Amino acid sequence: MTGFMPVIYPDELIYSWFCRYYVHSGYPNNRMALEDILYNRHNNPSKEFLGHLNPEMEQVIKSIYPIDELILEHTMFPQYARFIECPKKKDALYRLGHDFCDAHLLFTILPRGEGDKYLKYCPVCASEDREQYGEAYWHRKHQIRNMDLCIKHRCKLINSKITATSSQTFTLNPAETVIKEEEAVYIANSLKLKFASYMEQVIEAPMDLENDISIGTILFYGMEGTKYMSSTGKTRNTQTLADDMQRYYREISLNEVASMYQIQRTLLGNRSDFSVVCQIAFYLGISIDNLLHPSLPEELILKREGNRGSKEETPEDWNQYDEEMAPILEKVACDIYHGNISDTGRPERVSERLIYKFAGIPNHRLGNMPKCREILSRYKETYAQNWARKLVWAYQKLKNENRDKPVFWCNIRELLGVKKKNADVITPFLEQYADKSTADAIKSLLNL
């Protein structure tokens, strides 16, 4: 390590800190700075997490700041790990900071919506940062998924031109050189401001690593006394809740409104997406304290967990369960097929295994669900068709990203892991998913 490590600013992303290290140390280019920061430039570098550090850089950072503190206060860890089970949360915290594990292996990181594809900033915060610190920096709270305004200044966040993902070429882009002086657009919608403030407070709250009440149980009791749950607590009207929530959040112009299947899976405890949990909890009027530090009688928790398990394993009315799950399965199948379940956007083959995993349906239950089976049959394809579709997706993705630069087979192989030996089986299906010129271009890469 040859550079100077600056002090990290309040609410600064570690990525932003490394960007300023690059500038303050006078490196002539990104490559040299990244060699000092990272163990390997191709080994899970990240804009949201710590990444795999060079051993010398690791020792320097540990001598300045506790690693766990940096992860909890200067990465997006609280967004992705906030509502997962405590053992997994502790394991993820340790492995990110000490094993430099890829975060995708530790918890679910969903694909980004249109409003979250780039690093965001508040023009007023940038101006204040320059006045106070002499430079702008990337704020963590501005990068919260589904966050499009700055609570401090009540103004709209601006999308930069810097992608928020860490795929393809990883570069250091200091906020000071990216953010230009722009006029702030102020937000007057009080409900929108309250929800944004709710998300920000949840992100910034201390992480509870001991209380292991599942988020499904917390939300279950948050529904008590509402029209969405019967007086006995045995029946929930999830569809009505989803309809009401979607209407409510669309009225406040939320970018990504939770779908029926996202709400259903979260209530079942099969999902813990930060934005979805916050949308449900805020709409139900669950206070931040009750969401993060619930105080529920142990017998009620045990009863809830026991009832939930038995209910999911054997539905009392298969026809009703089939009806309720059909629209959820339709959305899940569509997301799998089009790549919406993948952080890279890679399309997948719609299999029963993935349906059980992402729709929250107990294993081997589709045999009792004719409507869901019919939906699944519409997405049926052979492995060769699926690989052809993936090849077209990868080629078009690389063409869009590289613009005028040529696409090479090694780039496609890196995205997909496909081998040329399967080309003869795959290529006959290329023109099902692409025009002739695209299909021919892919064939030429395969040397056919």
ABEGO torsion letter per residue (X at the ends): XABBBBBBBBGBBAAAAAAAAAAAAGBABAAAAAAAABABAABGBBAABAEBBBAAAAAAAAAABBAAAAAAAABAAAAAAAABBAAAAAAAAAAAAAAGBBAAAABBBBBBBAAAABBBBBAAAAAAAAAAAGBBBBBAAAABBGBABBAAAGBBBBBBABBABABEBBBBBBAAAABBBBBBBBBABAAAAAAAAAAAAAAABBBBAABABBAAAAAAAAABGBAABBAAGABBBAAAAAAAAAAAAAAAGBABBBBAAAAAAAAAGABABAAAAAAAAAAAGBBAAAAABBBBBAAAAAAAAAAAAAAAABBABAAAAAAAAAAAAAAAAAAAAAGAABAAGBBBBBBAAAAAAAAGBBBGAAAABAAAAAAAAAABBBAAAAAAAAAAAAAAAAAAAAEABBBBAAAAAAAAGBBAAAAAAAAAAAAAABBAAAAAAAAAAAGX
